[in-house]
Each structure stands twice: as structure tokens, then as C-alpha cells.
Amino acid sequence: GRLRGGRRMKKKKKLQKRMSALLIVILALLIFYVSVLAILYSWGILTSLKTKNDFAFNKIAFPESWAWENYGVVWQNFVVTSINQQGQKVATNMFGQIFNSIMYAGVGALILAIVPVIVAYPTAKFPFVMSGVIYTTVLVTMTIPVIGTTPAMLRLLHAWGIYDTFFSTYIMKMSFGGMYFLIYYAAFKTLSKEYYEAATIDGASEYRILFTIMIPLVKTTIYTVFLIQFINLWNDYNTSLLYLPSHPTLAYGVFVMSTSNEQKLSITPVKLASGMITAIPILILFIIFRDKIMGNLTMGGVKE
């Protein structure tokens, strides 16, 4: 018995040493990754504050003179001209692009964060036949790539008469599949059944249990998914280009500026200034949600 106990202790110590070495390697990689991002972001800020000549001869060091006017040039000339459904030219300034970005990224991220919750909850907590079908369908659609759907989607939106509207993008975002469904599924699986049983005894309906008990228990996960989806949609210019031609977003405006040949907007520091302006809302959103996102994912309550 002592020999077996000694062997177990040795195996345990070896495993702990391996895990410690693995954690050190992962930590080093994360530090390297964050350092690269910080360097690139700092370089972008410094470059956005350089003049054209300063950038030509000084691409890395601090600017010789701080060209704050680059941001003024962006603010005054950041206009996207598009053609609406009636064939009329529409000029959208930065205020309009910010509004379009909020309508697209804000509402779209909310839909992408909530819809998987509503589907994952009954799939995880109720053992009926369709729960297995839904779970399998999500796994299959994640492993099999679906390509070439854009032309069909464009024809469908035109046929329904909702092309070039925010409503059409909201419909396209109402999908419960993907990785975040699995995250919600795992979160609901770990919740104790006694929450549901206690609420049922008190006479709570299924909808009340979902919206007043279950969703608040996974709200930290919802905040995190919302932020990730908001960042993805905020930086998405393809959707605005294909599905919202007369509602250009800020990301699409940056894309247009990056390909502009206009003298004022073709300067690299000015282009980077537009990119920095686009990044500001993301930083604000992260500051607002940092406590909820970076906090512990622990939940109180009873244990099974």
C-alpha cells in the first residue's frame, strides 16, 4: 500500500511539473501576443499624428510635430457617396456612418448573443428527441463549410422587398448555430436542476424561469459574447458593401478611404487617423463591460 501511495505521489508530482511547464509556455505566448498588439496599436496612434513628410522620413520614432489636424481632415472629409434603391446619390457623413454602425453592430450583436441562449436552454435542460437533433445539426453545420450562398441571399432579399434595410441584416443574424451555442449549452448543463425544481414548485412559468432565473445566471457569458460579436460586426464592411449600399457603416467608410485617391485622404497618417477613430467606440465598450467580462465566472447557489 505504501509503495502504491508513493508511486501515485510521484506521478502526481510529475504531472504537476508538466502542467506548470505548459502554463509557463502558454503565459509566454500570451504575453508575446499582447505585446505585439500593443506595439502595433501604439505605432498606429503615433503614425496618425505625423505629417506626410514626417512619416516619409520617420516611420517608427515619435513624431517631430504632433499633427492633430489629421483627425480634423478625417472628420471633414469622411463622406461616403452611394446610390439608393431609387437610383439617387446619397452622401453619408461621419455622423451618419456612426449611426449606421450602431444600428447594424449594436442590434446585430444583441441578436447574436440572445438567440443562441433561447435555443441552447431547452436543448440542454429538457431531454426530448429534438434536443439531440438540434445539437447534432449545430455540430454538423460547424464542420461542413457552406459557401456560395451570397447570390441566393441577395436574390431572396430582393424578392422579399427588404434589400438595403437593417431589418434584412437582423434576419440574417437570427441563427442559433456556431460555437456560442455550444458555450451556452455547456453553461446551462452545469446549472443545478434544483433551480428549476424550486421555481416550478413556486408556480413559475417556463418563460419566467428562463428570463428571471436562467439567463441572469449566465449573464456574464452573454456580456462576453455580445462584446465579441459587436467587435466583429463593427469591423465588418462586407455586409454594408453587399447588403446595405445606401447605409454605409464606419468600417465601410474606412475601407473607402483606404482606397481613395483624393489628395487629402490618400496620406497614410490620415488613413490611420480614420482607423483610430473607428477603434474608439470599441475601447469605450470594453471599459464599460470590463468588470463583468474580466470578473470570475463563478455563480452562487446550490450544488448537486
N, C-alpha and C positions, 0 to 999 in steps of 0.2 A: 504493500500500500504506500509506503514511504517512497519507494522507487517510482511508482506511477505518479505520485504527487510531485516529486522532484522533476520528472520529465515534463509534466504539464506546466510547471512553473517556468522551465527553460524555454518551452515552446511559446509560452505567453510572452516572455521577455523578448524572444527573437521577433515575434510578431509586432510587439510594441516598437522595437527598433526599426523594423521595416516601415511601419506606419509613420514613425517620426521622420525618417528619411524622405518618404513620399510627400509628407506635408511640407517639409522644407523646400523640396523641389517645386511643388505647386505654388507655395508662397513666393519663391524667387521668380517664377514665371509671371505671376500676377503683378508683382512689383515692377518687373520689366515692362509688362503690357501697359500698366498705368503710367509709367514714366514716359514711354513713347507717346502716349496720347497727350500727356501734359506738355511735352516738348512741342509737339505739332500744334496744339491749340495755342500755346504761348507764341510760337512763331507766327501763326496766323494773325493774332492780335497785333503784334509788333509790326508785321508787314502791312496791315491795314492802315497803319498810322504813318506810313512813309510816303514821300513824294515819288514821282516817276523816276527822276534822276537818282534819288537816294536808293531806290530799290535796284536800279540798274548796276550800281557800283557797291551796294551794301545789302546783300541778300540775307545775311544771318545776324549781324550785330544790331544793337539798338538804333533807332532812327536818329539821324543828326538833328532833325527838327520834327516835332510832332505835328503831322498833317491831319488835324481833326476835321478839316474841311472835306476829307474823303467821304465821311458819313453824311455831310450836307449834300454832296453831289449825288450820293445814292438816294437820299430822301427826296430830292427834287426831280430826279430823272428815272426813278424806279417805276416805270409805267409799262404795262403790257397791253398791246393792241390786239384784239381778237375779233372774230366775226361770229355773231349770234345766229340763232335759227332762222331769223328773218333776213339774213344776209347783210345786216348792218354792222359797221365797225364799232367796237366798244373799247374804250380806253379805261383801264383799271389802274388806279394809283396804288401806293403802298397801303393806305388805309383800307381800300377795297380788298387787296390781296390778304391782309391780315384777317379781315372779317371772313373771307372765303376759307382761309386756313383753319380758323376756329370752328366754322360750321362743318368743315369736312373732317378735320382731325379730332376735334373735341367730341362731337356726336358720334362719329365713326368709332373712336376708341371706346366710348361708353357702351356702344352696341357690342363690340368685340369682347368686352370684358364681362358683360352681363348675360348674353345669350348662352355661352357655354355653361354658365352656372346653372341656369334653369334646366338644361338638358342633363348635365352631369349629376345633379342631385337625385332625381328619381332613378337614374341608371345605377347609381352607387348604393342607394338605400333601399330600393324595392326589388326583390328577386323575381321579376317577371320575365317572360320569354324575350320581349323586345329589348330589354336591357342588354342582354348578350349580343343581340343583333346590332344594336347601336354601337356598342363598344368595339365589336369586330369591324363594323363599317368604318369607324374612325381609324383604326389601325391599318386597314387595307388602303384607304384613301391617302394615308400618310406615306405608305411605301410605294404606291403606284403613282408616278407623276402624271398629271393631267395638263396637257399642253394644247395650244391651238384653239382655245376657246374664245379668244378676243373677237374675231369676226362674227361668230354666232351671237355673242353677248351684245355687240353693237347693233346687229340686225334686230335682236329681240327688244332692246330698249327703244329703238326707232318705231317698231311695230306697236309697242305699248304707249308710245307718245310721251315717254318720260326721259328721253335722252337729253343730256345737258341740264340736268336738275340734281340737286343734292339728294332728293328722295331716291333716285336711281342708285347712287353710291351707298346709301343706307341699306337698301335691299341687298346689294351685293355683299355687304358686311355681315348680314344675318346668317352666319354659318357657325355651327357648333363644333365642327371638326378641328383637328390640329392638336398641337402639343398642350395648349392651355386647357383643353377639355380633359386631358389625362391628368394635369396638375389638380384641377378641381375635383376630378373623380377620386384621386388619391386622398385629397384633403377631406372629402365627405366620408370616405371609407374609414378614416381614422377616428371620426367622431363617435362618441359613445351612443348606443341605442337608447340609453336612459333619458337623454334629452327629449327624443321623440316620444317615448312612452310617457314621461311626466307631462308633457304638453298635451298629449292625447287624453290622458286622464282628466286634465283640467278643462277639456272641451274645446281645445284649439283646433281650428280647421287646418287642412293641409297647406293652404296658402299662407295662413298666419304663421305656421311652423316654419315654412320656408323663408318668409320675408322678415320675420321678427326674431327668429332663433338661429336658423342655419346660416343664412347669409351674413349676419353680424359676426358669427364665429369664424368665417373665412374672409372677413373684410380686408385684412392685411394682404392676403393674396390677390384680392380684387384690385386694391390700390396699385400693387406692383404690376399686374397685367395691364391695367389702364395706362400707367405711365409708359410702359414698354410699347404698347400699341399706339399711344399718342405720338411718341417719338418717331415710330415708323411711318405713320400717316403724315406727320408734319413735314418729314423729309421726302415724301413721295410726290414726285412731279409727273410720273407717268399717267396716273389716274386723271389729273387735271388736263393733261395733254390729250388724252383719248376720250374721256367721258364728260369733262367739264370745260369745253373750249372757251366758253364765254364767262367762266367763273375761275380765272387763274388764281392759284394759291401763291403763297410767298415762295415756296420751294420751286414752283414753275417759273416765277419771276427771276429767281437766281439762275435757273437754267437758261433762260432767255438772255440774261445779262452776260453769262459766261460765253455765249456765242455771238454777242453783239460786236459789231464793227464800228459803232459810234465812238468818236474820239474820246469823249469824256468817260465812257463806260468800258472801254477796252483796256484800260490801265489795270495791271494786276493788283495793286493795293486797293483800288476802288472795288474790284470784284471780290476781294477778300473781306472788305468792309461790308458788302451786302451779305456775305456768308455769316459774318459775326452778328449782324442784325437778326438774321434768321435763327441763330443759336440762342439768343437772349430769352425768348419765351420758354425754351426747354430748361434753361438754368433756373428760371423763376419757378417753374412747375416742380422741379426736383427739390428746390429749397422748401416749398410748401409741404411736400409729402415726405421729406427725408426722414422725419421721426417715425412715421407709420411704416415706411418701406424698410428702413435700416434697423428697426426695432426687432426684438425677439419674436419669433413665430410661435411662441408658446400661447396656449389657451387654457383658461381656468375651467373648472367644472369637475364632474365626477369621472372616475376611471372605471373601465370594465375590469 
